[in-house]
């Protein structure tokens, strides 16, 4: 492919990133609207906290370390978020009878409602995405997958290098 196409690919990629940011904002607003419509009067106001609730709901009992690993966030970040979720009574903490050292989390009924709502919206978005992918052949889908895997690996490496330089 000629080098003259590369600037168009880069420009399209940058537009994709900006649109993705806007979509994430729209997803948060959609979640907040659904939550309000569903009579959830108190809920997290950011999607990372909602995703922590989802992670706990899918893996309970789970501790900070496991949440951080699954979500690719720092343990400090998870501690900060889980503290707010505990205060908001979305999760509860406990210790296993055979391990008094580790703190584990489970959802409260309020957290379960948030988790269920998130799952419902996630399934709807996933189905729309699959419908979009159906417009591509199997070969094209394999190429898309290869591109996304390699791009993800490239970005992950850049992030590692950035952390090492700090």
DSSP file (Angstrom, degrees, kcal/mol; ACC not computed):
  #  RESIDUE AA STRUCTURE BP1 BP2  ACC     N-H-->O    O-->H-N    N-H-->O    O-->H-N    TCO  KAPPA ALPHA  PHI   PSI    X-CA   Y-CA   Z-CA
    1    1 A X              0   0    0      0, 0.0     5,-0.1     0, 0.0     0, 0.0   0.000 360.0 360.0 360.0 136.2    0.0    0.0    0.0
    2    2 A X    >   -     0   0    0      1,-0.1     3,-1.8     2,-0.1     4,-0.5  -0.282 360.0-120.9 -67.2 150.3    1.4    3.4   -0.9
    3    3 A X  G >> S+     0   0    0      1,-0.3     3,-0.8     2,-0.2     4,-0.7   0.737 106.9  75.0 -60.6 -23.3    2.7    5.7    1.9
    4    4 A X  G 34 S+     0   0    0      1,-0.2     4,-0.4     2,-0.2    -1,-0.3   0.703  91.3  55.6 -66.0 -17.3    0.1    8.3    0.7
    5    5 A X  G X> S+     0   0    0     -3,-1.8     4,-2.2     1,-0.2     3,-0.6   0.762  89.2  76.9 -82.7 -27.0   -2.7    6.3    2.3
    6    6 A X  H <> S+     0   0    0     -3,-0.8     4,-2.8    -4,-0.5     5,-0.2   0.871  90.2  52.8 -56.5 -43.3   -1.0    6.2    5.8
    7    7 A X  H 3X S+     0   0    0     -4,-0.7     4,-2.6     1,-0.2    -1,-0.3   0.872 110.1  49.9 -61.8 -33.0   -2.0    9.8    6.6
    8    8 A X  H <> S+     0   0    0     -3,-0.6     4,-2.4    -4,-0.4    -2,-0.2   0.894 110.8  48.7 -70.6 -39.2   -5.6    9.0    5.8
    9    9 A X  H  X S+     0   0    0     -4,-2.2     4,-2.6     2,-0.2    -2,-0.2   0.937 113.7  47.2 -63.0 -45.8   -5.5    5.9    8.0
   10   10 A X  H  X S+     0   0    0     -4,-2.8     4,-2.7     2,-0.2    -2,-0.2   0.929 112.4  49.2 -62.1 -45.3   -4.0    7.9   10.8
   11   11 A X  H  X S+     0   0    0     -4,-2.6     4,-2.2     1,-0.2    -1,-0.2   0.898 112.4  47.8 -60.6 -41.4   -6.6   10.7   10.4
   12   12 A X  H  X S+     0   0    0     -4,-2.4     4,-2.4     2,-0.2    -1,-0.2   0.895 111.0  51.5 -66.8 -40.0   -9.4    8.1   10.4
   13   13 A X  H  X S+     0   0    0     -4,-2.6     4,-2.3     2,-0.2    -2,-0.2   0.919 109.9  49.0 -61.6 -44.6   -7.9    6.5   13.5
   14   14 A X  H  X S+     0   0    0     -4,-2.7     4,-2.2     2,-0.2    -2,-0.2   0.905 111.0  50.0 -63.4 -41.2   -7.7    9.8   15.3
   15   15 A X  H  X S+     0   0    0     -4,-2.2     4,-2.8     1,-0.2     5,-0.2   0.905 108.6  53.4 -61.8 -41.2  -11.4   10.6   14.4
   16   16 A X  H  X S+     0   0    0     -4,-2.4     4,-2.5     2,-0.2    -2,-0.2   0.921 108.0  50.2 -58.6 -45.4  -12.3    7.1   15.7
   17   17 A X  H  X S+     0   0    0     -4,-2.3     4,-2.1     2,-0.2    -2,-0.2   0.918 112.3  46.7 -60.7 -44.2  -10.6    7.9   19.0
   18   18 A X  H  X S+     0   0    0     -4,-2.2     4,-2.2     1,-0.2    -2,-0.2   0.917 113.2  48.6 -65.1 -43.0  -12.5   11.2   19.3
   19   19 A X  H  X S+     0   0    0     -4,-2.8     4,-2.6     1,-0.2    -1,-0.2   0.879 108.7  54.6 -64.2 -36.3  -15.8    9.6   18.4
   20   20 A X  H  X S+     0   0    0     -4,-2.5     4,-2.4    -5,-0.2    -1,-0.2   0.907 106.6  51.0 -64.2 -41.0  -15.1    6.9   21.0
   21   21 A X  H  X S+     0   0    0     -4,-2.1     4,-1.9     2,-0.2    -2,-0.2   0.936 112.3  46.7 -58.7 -46.7  -14.6    9.5   23.7
   22   22 A X  H  X S+     0   0    0     -4,-2.2     4,-2.4     1,-0.2    -2,-0.2   0.886 111.1  52.2 -63.3 -38.6  -17.9   11.1   22.7
   23   23 A X  H  X S+     0   0    0     -4,-2.6     4,-2.9     2,-0.2    -1,-0.2   0.885 105.8  53.9 -65.9 -37.7  -19.6    7.7   22.7
   24   24 A X  H  X S+     0   0    0     -4,-2.4     4,-2.1     2,-0.2    -1,-0.2   0.907 109.3  48.5 -63.2 -40.5  -18.3    6.9   26.2
   25   25 A X  H  X S+     0   0    0     -4,-1.9     4,-2.2     2,-0.2    -2,-0.2   0.922 112.5  48.5 -61.9 -43.7  -19.9   10.2   27.4
   26   26 A X  H  X S+     0   0    0     -4,-2.4     4,-2.6     1,-0.2    -2,-0.2   0.882 108.8  53.8 -64.8 -38.1  -23.1    9.2   25.6
   27   27 A X  H  X S+     0   0    0     -4,-2.9     4,-2.6     2,-0.2    -1,-0.2   0.902 108.1  50.0 -62.6 -40.9  -23.0    5.7   27.2
   28   28 A X  H  X S+     0   0    0     -4,-2.1     4,-2.8     2,-0.2    -2,-0.2   0.932 111.8  47.5 -62.8 -45.1  -22.7    7.3   30.6
   29   29 A X  H  X S+     0   0    0     -4,-2.2     4,-2.4     2,-0.2    -2,-0.2   0.895 112.0  50.4 -63.6 -39.1  -25.7    9.6   29.9
   30   30 A X  H  X S+     0   0    0     -4,-2.6     4,-2.7     2,-0.2    -1,-0.2   0.909 111.6  48.4 -64.2 -41.7  -27.7    6.6   28.6
   31   31 A X  H  X S+     0   0    0     -4,-2.6     4,-2.9     2,-0.2    -2,-0.2   0.940 111.9  48.7 -62.8 -46.5  -26.8    4.6   31.7
   32   32 A X  H  X S+     0   0    0     -4,-2.8     4,-2.3     1,-0.2    -2,-0.2   0.893 112.7  48.2 -61.7 -39.9  -27.8    7.5   34.0
   33   33 A X  H  X S+     0   0    0     -4,-2.4     4,-2.9     2,-0.2    -1,-0.2   0.935 112.8  47.5 -65.0 -46.8  -31.1    7.9   32.1
   34   34 A X  H  X S+     0   0    0     -4,-2.7     4,-2.0     1,-0.2    -2,-0.2   0.917 111.6  51.5 -59.8 -43.2  -31.9    4.2   32.3
   35   35 A X  H  <>S+     0   0    0     -4,-2.9     5,-3.0     2,-0.2    -1,-0.2   0.920 112.0  45.8 -61.0 -44.1  -31.0    4.2   36.0
   36   36 A X  H ><5S+     0   0    0     -4,-2.3     3,-1.6     1,-0.2    -2,-0.2   0.922 113.2  49.5 -64.3 -44.3  -33.3    7.1   36.6
   37   37 A X  H 3<5S+     0   0    0     -4,-2.9    -1,-0.2     1,-0.3    -2,-0.2   0.801 108.4  54.9 -63.3 -28.4  -36.1    5.5   34.5
   38   38 A X  T 3<5S-     0   0    0     -4,-2.0    -1,-0.3    -5,-0.2    -2,-0.2   0.240 120.3-110.5 -90.0  12.5  -35.6    2.3   36.5
   39   39 A X  T < 5 +     0   0    0     -3,-1.6     2,-1.0     1,-0.2    -3,-0.2   0.738  67.4 148.8  62.9  25.7  -36.1    4.1   39.8
   40   40 A X      < +     0   0    0     -5,-3.0    -1,-0.2    -6,-0.2    -2,-0.1  -0.816  20.3 178.9 -84.3 107.2  -32.5    3.8   40.8
   41   41 A X        +     0   0    0     -2,-1.0     2,-0.4     1,-0.2    -1,-0.2   0.725  65.6  39.0 -87.1 -20.9  -32.2    7.0   42.8
   42   42 A X  S    S+     0   0    0     -3,-0.1     2,-0.3    -7,-0.1    -1,-0.2  -0.980  72.9 139.7-134.1 120.6  -28.6    6.6   43.9
   43   43 A X        -     0   0    0     -2,-0.4    68,-0.0    -3,-0.1     7,-0.0  -0.978  55.7 -76.2-155.1 160.2  -25.9    5.2   41.6
   44   44 A X        -     0   0    0     -2,-0.3    41,-0.0     1,-0.1     6,-0.0  -0.295  32.2-147.0 -61.5 145.3  -22.3    5.8   40.6
   45   45 A X  S    S+     0   0    0    -13,-0.0     2,-0.4     4,-0.0    -1,-0.1   0.311  75.8  59.9 -99.9   7.8  -21.7    8.8   38.3
   46   46 A X  S  > S-     0   0    0      1,-0.1     4,-1.5   -18,-0.0     3,-0.3  -0.992  76.3-130.7-136.9 150.1  -18.8    7.3   36.3
   47   47 A X  H  > S+     0   0    0     -2,-0.4     4,-2.7     1,-0.2     5,-0.2   0.768 103.2  63.5 -70.6 -26.3  -18.5    4.2   34.2
   48   48 A X  H  > S+     0   0    0      2,-0.2     4,-2.1     1,-0.2    -1,-0.2   0.934 105.3  47.0 -63.2 -42.9  -15.3    3.0   35.8
   49   49 A X  H  > S+     0   0    0     -3,-0.3     4,-2.3     2,-0.2    -2,-0.2   0.901 111.8  50.8 -63.2 -40.2  -17.2    2.6   39.1
   50   50 A X  H  X S+     0   0    0     -4,-1.5     4,-2.4     1,-0.2    -2,-0.2   0.901 109.7  50.6 -62.5 -40.3  -20.0    0.8   37.2
   51   51 A X  H  X S+     0   0    0     -4,-2.7     4,-2.6     2,-0.2    -2,-0.2   0.843 107.6  52.9 -68.7 -32.3  -17.5   -1.5   35.6
   52   52 A X  H  X S+     0   0    0     -4,-2.1     4,-2.6     2,-0.2    -2,-0.2   0.926 109.4  49.3 -65.3 -43.4  -16.0   -2.3   39.0
   53   53 A X  H  X S+     0   0    0     -4,-2.3     4,-2.8     1,-0.2    -2,-0.2   0.930 112.1  48.6 -58.1 -45.2  -19.5   -3.2   40.2
   54   54 A X  H  X S+     0   0    0     -4,-2.4     4,-2.2     2,-0.2    -2,-0.2   0.913 110.5  50.7 -60.9 -44.4  -19.9   -5.4   37.2
   55   55 A X  H  X S+     0   0    0     -4,-2.6     4,-1.1     2,-0.2    -2,-0.2   0.915 112.6  46.2 -60.9 -44.6  -16.5   -7.0   37.8
   56   56 A X  H >X S+     0   0    0     -4,-2.6     4,-1.5     1,-0.2     3,-0.6   0.936 111.9  51.8 -63.2 -46.3  -17.4   -7.8   41.4
   57   57 A X  H 3< S+     0   0    0     -4,-2.8    -2,-0.2     1,-0.2    -1,-0.2   0.854 112.8  44.4 -60.4 -36.6  -20.9   -9.1   40.4
   58   58 A X  H 3< S+     0   0    0     -4,-2.2    -1,-0.2     1,-0.2    -2,-0.2   0.675 127.2  28.5 -80.9 -17.1  -19.4  -11.4   37.8
   59   59 A X  H << S-     0   0    0     -4,-1.1    -2,-0.2    -3,-0.6    -1,-0.2   0.293  88.4-175.3-128.9   9.5  -16.6  -12.7   40.1
   60   60 A X     <  +     0   0    0     -4,-1.5    46,-0.1    -3,-0.1     2,-0.1  -0.263  65.8  46.0 -65.2 146.5  -17.7  -12.5   43.7
   61   61 A X  S    S+     0   0    0     44,-0.5     2,-0.3    33,-0.0    45,-0.2   0.561  87.1 149.0 -75.0 145.5  -16.2  -13.0   46.1
   62   62 A X  E     -A  105   0A   0     43,-1.2    43,-2.4    -2,-0.1     2,-0.2  -0.993  33.5-140.6-145.0 147.3  -13.3  -11.0   44.7
   63   63 A X  E  >  -A  104   0A   0     -2,-0.3     4,-2.2    41,-0.2     5,-0.2  -0.548  34.4 -97.7-105.4 173.6  -10.5   -8.9   46.3
   64   64 A X  H  > S+     0   0    0     39,-0.5     4,-2.9     1,-0.2     5,-0.2   0.888 120.5  53.6 -54.9 -45.1   -8.9   -5.7   45.3
   65   65 A X  H  > S+     0   0    0      1,-0.2     4,-2.3     2,-0.2    -1,-0.2   0.914 110.5  45.6 -60.8 -45.0   -5.9   -7.4   43.6
   66   66 A X  H  > S+     0   0    0      2,-0.2     4,-2.6     1,-0.2    -1,-0.2   0.882 113.0  50.4 -68.0 -38.5   -8.1   -9.6   41.4
   67   67 A X  H  X S+     0   0    0     -4,-2.2     4,-2.5     2,-0.2     5,-0.2   0.948 110.9  49.3 -62.6 -47.9  -10.3   -6.6   40.4
   68   68 A X  H  X>S+     0   0    0     -4,-2.9     5,-2.0     1,-0.2     4,-1.0   0.910 113.1  47.1 -57.9 -44.0   -7.2   -4.5   39.5
   69   69 A X  H  <5S+     0   0    0     -4,-2.3     3,-0.5    -5,-0.2    -1,-0.2   0.934 113.7  46.6 -65.1 -46.5   -5.8   -7.4   37.4
   70   70 A X  H  <5S+     0   0    0     -4,-2.6    -1,-0.2     1,-0.2    -2,-0.2   0.853 120.3  38.7 -64.8 -34.6   -9.1   -8.1   35.6
   71   71 A X  H  <5S-     0   0    0     -4,-2.5    -1,-0.2    -5,-0.2    -2,-0.2   0.480 104.9-125.4 -96.5  -3.3   -9.7   -4.4   34.9
   72   72 A X  T  <5 +     0   0    0     -4,-1.0     2,-0.3    -3,-0.5    -3,-0.2   0.911  68.3 127.0  57.8  44.2   -6.1   -3.5   34.1
   73   73 A X      < -     0   0    0     -5,-2.0    -1,-0.2    -6,-0.2    -2,-0.1  -0.842  66.1 -92.8-123.0 163.1   -6.1   -0.7   36.7
   74   74 A X     >  -     0   0    0     -2,-0.3     4,-2.1     1,-0.1     5,-0.2  -0.389  28.7-121.6 -73.9 154.9   -3.8   -0.1   39.7
   75   75 A X  H  > S+     0   0    0      1,-0.2     4,-2.7     2,-0.2     5,-0.2   0.863 115.4  57.3 -62.8 -34.5   -4.7   -1.4   43.1
   76   76 A X  H  > S+     0   0    0      2,-0.2     4,-2.2     1,-0.2    -1,-0.2   0.917 106.1  49.2 -61.8 -42.6   -4.6    2.2   44.4
   77   77 A X  H  > S+     0   0    0      1,-0.2     4,-2.5     2,-0.2    -2,-0.2   0.927 112.2  47.7 -60.6 -45.9   -7.3    3.1   41.8
   78   78 A X  H  X S+     0   0    0     -4,-2.1     4,-3.2     1,-0.2     5,-0.2   0.885 109.8  53.2 -65.5 -38.6   -9.5    0.1   42.8
   79   79 A X  H  X S+     0   0    0     -4,-2.7     4,-2.0     2,-0.2    -1,-0.2   0.927 110.4  47.5 -60.8 -44.4   -9.0    1.0   46.5
   80   80 A X  H  X S+     0   0    0     -4,-2.2     4,-1.6     2,-0.2    -2,-0.2   0.931 116.3  43.0 -62.0 -47.1  -10.2    4.5   45.9
   81   81 A X  H  X S+     0   0    0     -4,-2.5     4,-2.4     1,-0.2    -2,-0.2   0.923 113.1  51.3 -67.1 -44.4  -13.2    3.3   43.8
   82   82 A X  H  X S+     0   0    0     -4,-3.2     4,-2.4     1,-0.2    -1,-0.2   0.850 105.7  56.5 -65.3 -32.5  -14.2    0.5   46.2
   83   83 A X  H  X S+     0   0    0     -4,-2.0     4,-2.3    -5,-0.2    -1,-0.2   0.927 110.1  44.9 -61.7 -44.3  -14.1    2.9   49.2
   84   84 A X  H  X S+     0   0    0     -4,-1.6     4,-2.2     2,-0.2    -2,-0.2   0.886 112.6  51.2 -65.9 -38.5  -16.7    5.1   47.4
   85   85 A X  H  <>S+     0   0    0     -4,-2.4     5,-2.8     2,-0.2     6,-1.0   0.859 109.7  50.3 -68.6 -34.2  -18.7    2.1   46.4
   86   86 A X  H ><5S+     0   0    0     -4,-2.4     3,-1.2     3,-0.2    -2,-0.2   0.928 111.0  48.8 -65.2 -45.4  -18.7    0.9   50.1
   87   87 A X  H 3<5S+     0   0    0     -4,-2.3    -2,-0.2     1,-0.3    -1,-0.2   0.865 111.6  49.4 -61.8 -37.0  -19.8    4.4   51.2
   88   88 A X  T 3<5S-     0   0    0     -4,-2.2    -1,-0.3    -5,-0.1    -2,-0.2   0.464 113.0-122.8 -81.7  -0.9  -22.6    4.3   48.6
   89   89 A X  T < 5S+     0   0    0     -3,-1.2    22,-0.4    -4,-0.2    21,-0.4   0.834  76.5 124.2  61.4  37.0  -23.6    0.9   49.8
   90   90 A X  S   <S+     0   0    0     -5,-2.8    18,-2.3    20,-0.2    21,-0.3   0.717  77.4  21.3 -90.0 -27.5  -23.2   -0.7   46.4
   91   91 A X  E     -B  107   0A   0     -6,-1.0     2,-0.3    16,-0.3    16,-0.2  -0.898  67.9-148.3-133.9 162.4  -20.8   -3.3   47.7
   92   92 A X  E     -B  106   0A   0     14,-2.7    14,-2.0    -2,-0.3     2,-0.3  -0.966  13.9-136.7-130.0 152.9  -19.9   -4.9   51.1
   93   93 A X  E     +B  105   0A   0     -2,-0.3     2,-0.3    12,-0.2    12,-0.2  -0.779  29.1 157.1-107.9 152.3  -16.6   -6.1   52.3
   94   94 A X  E     -B  104   0A   0     10,-2.0    10,-3.2    -2,-0.3     2,-0.4  -0.968  32.7-120.0-160.7 170.5  -16.0   -9.3   54.3
   95   95 A X  E     -     0   0A   0     -2,-0.3     5,-0.2     8,-0.2     2,-0.1  -0.932  29.6-114.5-119.3 145.8  -13.3  -11.9   55.1
   96   96 A X  E >   -B   99   0A   0      3,-0.8     3,-1.2     6,-0.4     6,-0.1  -0.483  26.5-121.0 -73.4 149.5  -13.3  -15.6   54.3
   97   97 A X  T 3  S+     0   0    0      1,-0.3     3,-0.2    -2,-0.1    -1,-0.1   0.829 113.5  44.0 -63.2 -30.7  -13.5  -17.8   57.4
   98   98 A X  T 3  S+     0   0    0      1,-0.2     2,-0.3     2,-0.0    -1,-0.3   0.430 117.9  45.2 -94.4   1.6  -10.2  -19.5   56.4
   99   99 A X  E <   + B   0  96A   0     -3,-1.2    -3,-0.8     3,-0.1    -1,-0.2  -0.750  53.5 170.0-146.7  94.3   -8.4  -16.3   55.5
  100  100 A X  E    S+     0   0A   0     -2,-0.3    -1,-0.1    -3,-0.2    -3,-0.1   0.507  74.7  66.0 -82.7  -3.9   -8.7  -13.3   57.9
  101  101 A X  E    S+     0   0A   0     -5,-0.0     2,-0.2     2,-0.0    -1,-0.2   0.907  88.3  69.3 -84.4 -44.4   -6.0  -11.4   56.1
  102  102 A X  E     -     0   0A   0     -3,-0.1     2,-0.5    -6,-0.1    -6,-0.4  -0.500  69.7-143.9 -81.6 142.4   -7.7  -10.7   52.7
  103  103 A X  E     -     0   0A   0     -2,-0.2   -39,-0.5    -8,-0.1     2,-0.3  -0.913  20.9-169.6-103.1 129.9  -10.7   -8.4   52.2
  104  104 A X  E     -AB  63  94A   0    -10,-3.2   -10,-2.0    -2,-0.5     2,-0.4  -0.775   9.0-138.0-117.1 162.7  -13.2   -9.6   49.7
  105  105 A X  E     +AB  62  93A   0    -43,-2.4   -43,-1.2    -2,-0.3   -44,-0.5  -0.922  17.1 176.6-124.8 148.2  -16.2   -7.8   48.1
  106  106 A X  E     - B   0  92A   0    -14,-2.0   -14,-2.7    -2,-0.4     2,-0.2  -0.939  35.8-101.7-136.4 159.5  -19.8   -8.8   47.2
  107  107 A X  E     - B   0  91A   0     -2,-0.3   -16,-0.3   -16,-0.2     2,-0.2  -0.564  26.3-139.7 -80.1 146.4  -22.6   -6.7   45.8
  108  108 A X     >  -     0   0    0    -18,-2.3     4,-2.6    -2,-0.2     5,-0.2  -0.467  39.9 -94.1 -86.2 172.0  -25.4   -5.4   47.9
  109  109 A X  H  > S+     0   0    0      1,-0.2     4,-1.8     2,-0.2     5,-0.1   0.886 130.9  51.7 -56.2 -36.8  -28.9   -5.5   46.5
  110  110 A X  H  > S+     0   0    0    -21,-0.4     4,-1.7     2,-0.2    -1,-0.2   0.914 110.1  47.9 -65.4 -42.5  -28.4   -1.9   45.3
  111  111 A X  H  > S+     0   0    0    -22,-0.4     4,-2.7   -21,-0.3    -2,-0.2   0.865 107.9  56.1 -64.4 -36.9  -25.1   -2.9   43.6
  112  112 A X  H  X S+     0   0    0     -4,-2.6     4,-2.8     2,-0.2    -1,-0.2   0.886 104.7  52.3 -63.7 -38.9  -26.9   -5.9   42.0
  113  113 A X  H  X S+     0   0    0     -4,-1.8     4,-2.2     2,-0.2    -1,-0.2   0.917 111.3  46.7 -62.7 -42.7  -29.5   -3.6   40.5
  114  114 A X  H  X S+     0   0    0     -4,-1.7     4,-2.5     2,-0.2    -2,-0.2   0.924 113.0  49.9 -63.4 -44.1  -26.7   -1.4   39.0
  115  115 A X  H  X S+     0   0    0     -4,-2.7     4,-2.5     1,-0.2    -2,-0.2   0.916 111.1  48.6 -61.3 -45.2  -24.9   -4.6   37.7
  116  116 A X  H  X S+     0   0    0     -4,-2.8     4,-2.3     2,-0.2    -1,-0.2   0.904 112.0  48.6 -63.3 -42.0  -28.1   -5.9   36.1
  117  117 A X  H  X S+     0   0    0     -4,-2.2     4,-2.3     2,-0.2     5,-0.2   0.920 111.7  49.5 -64.4 -43.8  -28.8   -2.6   34.4
  118  118 A X  H  X S+     0   0    0     -4,-2.5     4,-2.7     1,-0.2    -2,-0.2   0.923 110.7  50.4 -60.2 -44.6  -25.2   -2.4   33.1
  119  119 A X  H  X S+     0   0    0     -4,-2.5     4,-2.6     2,-0.2    -1,-0.2   0.911 108.9  51.9 -61.4 -43.0  -25.5   -6.0   31.8
  120  120 A X  H  X S+     0   0    0     -4,-2.3     4,-1.8     1,-0.2    -1,-0.2   0.935 113.9  42.8 -59.2 -47.9  -28.7   -5.2   30.0
  121  121 A X  H  X S+     0   0    0     -4,-2.3     4,-2.3     1,-0.2    -1,-0.2   0.875 112.9  53.8 -67.2 -37.0  -27.2   -2.2   28.3
  122  122 A X  H  X S+     0   0    0     -4,-2.7     4,-2.7    -5,-0.2    -2,-0.2   0.918 107.6  49.8 -64.2 -43.6  -24.0   -4.0   27.5
  123  123 A X  H  X S+     0   0    0     -4,-2.6     4,-2.4     1,-0.2    -1,-0.2   0.904 110.3  51.0 -62.4 -41.5  -25.9   -6.9   25.8
  124  124 A X  H  X S+     0   0    0     -4,-1.8     4,-1.9    -5,-0.2    -1,-0.2   0.930 112.6  45.5 -61.4 -45.7  -27.8   -4.4   23.7
  125  125 A X  H  X S+     0   0    0     -4,-2.3     4,-2.2     1,-0.2    -2,-0.2   0.900 111.6  52.8 -64.2 -41.0  -24.6   -2.7   22.6
  126  126 A X  H  X S+     0   0    0     -4,-2.7     4,-2.5     1,-0.2    -1,-0.2   0.911 108.2  50.1 -62.0 -43.2  -22.9   -6.0   21.9
  127  127 A X  H  X S+     0   0    0     -4,-2.4     4,-2.2     1,-0.2    -1,-0.2   0.902 110.1  50.2 -63.3 -41.1  -25.8   -7.1   19.7
  128  128 A X  H  X S+     0   0    0     -4,-1.9     4,-1.9     2,-0.2    -1,-0.2   0.891 110.7  50.4 -62.9 -38.6  -25.7   -3.9   17.7
  129  129 A X  H  X S+     0   0    0     -4,-2.2     4,-2.5     2,-0.2    -2,-0.2   0.913 108.8  51.1 -66.2 -42.3  -21.9   -4.3   17.2
  130  130 A X  H  X S+     0   0    0     -4,-2.5     4,-1.7     1,-0.2    -1,-0.2   0.892 108.0  52.8 -61.7 -39.5  -22.4   -7.9   16.0
  131  131 A X  H  < S+     0   0    0     -4,-2.2     4,-0.3     1,-0.2    -1,-0.2   0.909 109.1  49.7 -62.4 -40.6  -25.0   -6.7   13.5
  132  132 A X  H >< S+     0   0    0     -4,-1.9     3,-1.7     1,-0.2    -2,-0.2   0.929 108.9  51.9 -61.3 -45.4  -22.4   -4.1   12.3
  133  133 A X  H >< S+     0   0    0     -4,-2.5     3,-2.2     1,-0.3    -1,-0.2   0.792  94.4  72.4 -63.6 -27.6  -19.8   -6.9   12.0
  134  134 A X  T 3< S+     0   0    0     -4,-1.7    -1,-0.3     1,-0.3    -2,-0.2   0.690  83.6  69.7 -61.6 -16.6  -22.2   -9.0    9.9
  135  135 A X  T <  S+     0   0    0     -3,-1.7     2,-0.3    -4,-0.3    -1,-0.3   0.529  92.9  72.3 -78.7  -3.6  -21.6   -6.5    7.0
  136  136 A X  S <  S-     0   0    0     -3,-2.2     0, 0.0    -4,-0.1     0, 0.0  -0.849  86.8-115.1-111.0 147.8  -18.1   -7.8    6.7
  137  137 A X     >  -     0   0    0     -2,-0.3     4,-2.6     1,-0.1     5,-0.2  -0.234  34.1-103.9 -69.8 166.8  -17.0  -11.2    5.3
  138  138 A X  H  > S+     0   0    0      1,-0.2     4,-2.2     2,-0.2     5,-0.2   0.900 124.3  51.3 -58.8 -41.1  -15.3  -13.8    7.5
  139  139 A X  H  > S+     0   0    0      2,-0.2     4,-1.9     1,-0.2    -1,-0.2   0.914 110.5  48.0 -63.4 -43.6  -12.0  -12.9    5.9
  140  140 A X  H  > S+     0   0    0      1,-0.2     4,-2.5     2,-0.2    -2,-0.2   0.892 110.2  52.5 -64.7 -39.0  -12.5   -9.2    6.5
  141  141 A X  H  X S+     0   0    0     -4,-2.6     4,-2.6     1,-0.2    -2,-0.2   0.892 107.8  51.3 -64.4 -38.5  -13.5   -9.9   10.2
  142  142 A X  H  X S+     0   0    0     -4,-2.2     4,-2.4     2,-0.2    -1,-0.2   0.883 110.8  48.8 -64.3 -37.3  -10.3  -11.9   10.6
  143  143 A X  H  X S+     0   0    0     -4,-1.9     4,-2.7     2,-0.2    -2,-0.2   0.899 110.5  50.6 -68.3 -41.1   -8.3   -9.0    9.2
  144  144 A X  H  X S+     0   0    0     -4,-2.5     4,-2.7     2,-0.2     5,-0.2   0.930 111.3  48.9 -60.4 -45.6  -10.1   -6.6   11.6
  145  145 A X  H  X S+     0   0    0     -4,-2.6     4,-2.6     2,-0.2     5,-0.2   0.923 111.3  49.1 -61.2 -45.1   -9.3   -8.9   14.5
  146  146 A X  H  X S+     0   0    0     -4,-2.4     4,-2.5     2,-0.2     5,-0.2   0.935 112.4  48.6 -59.7 -46.7   -5.6   -9.1   13.5
  147  147 A X  H  X S+     0   0    0     -4,-2.7     4,-2.8     1,-0.2     5,-0.2   0.933 112.9  46.9 -59.5 -47.7   -5.5   -5.3   13.2
  148  148 A X  H  X S+     0   0    0     -4,-2.7     4,-2.6     2,-0.2    -1,-0.2   0.890 112.2  50.2 -65.5 -39.3   -7.1   -4.7   16.6
  149  149 A X  H  X S+     0   0    0     -4,-2.6     4,-2.3    -5,-0.2    -1,-0.2   0.936 114.4  44.0 -62.5 -45.5   -4.9   -7.2   18.3
  150  150 A X  H  X S+     0   0    0     -4,-2.5     4,-2.4    -5,-0.2    -2,-0.2   0.891 114.1  49.7 -68.8 -38.4   -1.7   -5.7   16.9
  151  151 A X  H  X S+     0   0    0     -4,-2.8     4,-2.7    -5,-0.2     5,-0.2   0.915 111.0  50.0 -64.4 -42.7   -2.9   -2.2   17.6
  152  152 A X  H  X S+     0   0    0     -4,-2.6     4,-2.5    -5,-0.2    -2,-0.2   0.913 111.7  48.3 -61.9 -43.1   -3.7   -3.1   21.2
  153  153 A X  H  X S+     0   0    0     -4,-2.3     4,-2.2     2,-0.2    -2,-0.2   0.904 111.7  50.2 -62.4 -41.7   -0.3   -4.7   21.6
  154  154 A X  H  X S+     0   0    0     -4,-2.4     4,-2.3     2,-0.2    -2,-0.2   0.928 112.8  45.2 -62.5 -46.8    1.4   -1.6   20.1
  155  155 A X  H  X S+     0   0    0     -4,-2.7     4,-2.4     2,-0.2    -2,-0.2   0.896 111.2  53.7 -65.9 -39.9   -0.5    0.7   22.5
  156  156 A X  H  X S+     0   0    0     -4,-2.5     4,-2.2    -5,-0.2    -1,-0.2   0.916 109.7  48.1 -60.4 -43.5    0.2   -1.5   25.4
  157  157 A X  H  X S+     0   0    0     -4,-2.2     4,-2.5     2,-0.2    -2,-0.2   0.905 109.9  51.9 -64.1 -42.2    3.9   -1.4   24.6
  158  158 A X  H  X S+     0   0    0     -4,-2.3     4,-2.2     1,-0.2    -1,-0.2   0.903 109.7  50.2 -60.6 -40.5    3.8    2.4   24.3
  159  159 A X  H  X S+     0   0    0     -4,-2.4     4,-2.2     2,-0.2    -2,-0.2   0.910 109.8  50.1 -65.1 -41.6    2.1    2.6   27.7
  160  160 A X  H  X S+     0   0    0     -4,-2.2     4,-2.2     1,-0.2    -2,-0.2   0.929 111.4  48.5 -61.0 -45.2    4.8    0.4   29.3
  161  161 A X  H  X S+     0   0    0     -4,-2.5     4,-1.8     1,-0.2    -1,-0.2   0.885 110.1  52.5 -62.7 -38.9    7.6    2.5   27.8
  162  162 A X  H  X S+     0   0    0     -4,-2.2     4,-0.9     1,-0.2    -1,-0.2   0.880 109.9  48.3 -64.2 -39.5    5.8    5.7   29.0
  163  163 A X  H  < S+     0   0    0     -4,-2.2     3,-0.3     1,-0.2    -1,-0.2   0.875 110.7  51.1 -69.2 -36.3    5.6    4.3   32.6
  164  164 A X  H  < S+     0   0    0     -4,-2.2    -2,-0.2     1,-0.2    -1,-0.2   0.834 108.5  51.9 -69.0 -31.6    9.3    3.3   32.5
  165  165 A X  H  <        0   0    0     -4,-1.8    -1,-0.2     1,-0.2    -2,-0.2   0.709 360.0 360.0 -76.5 -20.0   10.3    6.8   31.3
  166  166 A X     <        0   0    0     -4,-0.9    -1,-0.2    -3,-0.3    -2,-0.2   0.480 360.0 360.0 -74.8 360.0    8.4    8.4   34.2
